[in-house]
Amino acid sequence: MSPTRTLSTIDKTVEIIYALRELDGARVSELADHLEMSASTVHSHLTTLEANELVITEGDMYHLGMRFLQLGKYAQRRREGYVLADEYTEKLVEETGYRAIFFVEEHGQGVFIHMYSGDHPPWMHTDAGQRAPLHPLAAGKAILAFYPESTVLDILHEQGMPRKTENTITSTNAFLEELEEVRQSGVAFNDCENIEGIRAIGVPARAPSGEIIGSFSISGPKNSMPDEQFRRELPKTLKSIVNEYEVELTL
């Protein structure tokens, strides 16, 4: 799934952008050491990025600029379905009280688009645009279940299936079997597979064309989400709200 040929100059620019994010800003020498590049190369890339208003300088420190915020907002809202999903993610919180997200797949990873915390304190802070493995998440399973098996296998091969908790499914065959259950029921479950003590339920979201454009998910502590609610009551609520979302997309 990765490109077989890339431009090394652009690759270096992208590495520098990500390093600035990872280091929360850096000097030329720090970036050069971190990336094992020459200081002159790093400086040339930073100068180009600054000329294009993608980085800013504060003294001798370089930081990502607000131009990325503009680009990110565009990506977050470039599809009508993404915009409408914000309203329905919030509606999920209002009706269930649990943390709710709208989530999409991109380059074999899950991307958080909209998030609302609900009544329970957030156990992990998530920013819009943050990425996560698909296999331990209800939202990820809800999407993968409706992809061709060959695509799923490509993603699992490229991304791996790292164990997040003792409940994480790390067997390809077992995972494919679970995806078949998701296809049959239209609901995916994460029973403490990504974070210890946290359960989640996911449902795929379709565009009017039938294309899977993402998924909605609600999650909460296991001690506040007993089995009957987790397996029966909340999935019905989630499916109902996602159905409303899909109907509105067709209007």
Disulfide bonds with the S-S distance in Angstrom:
none
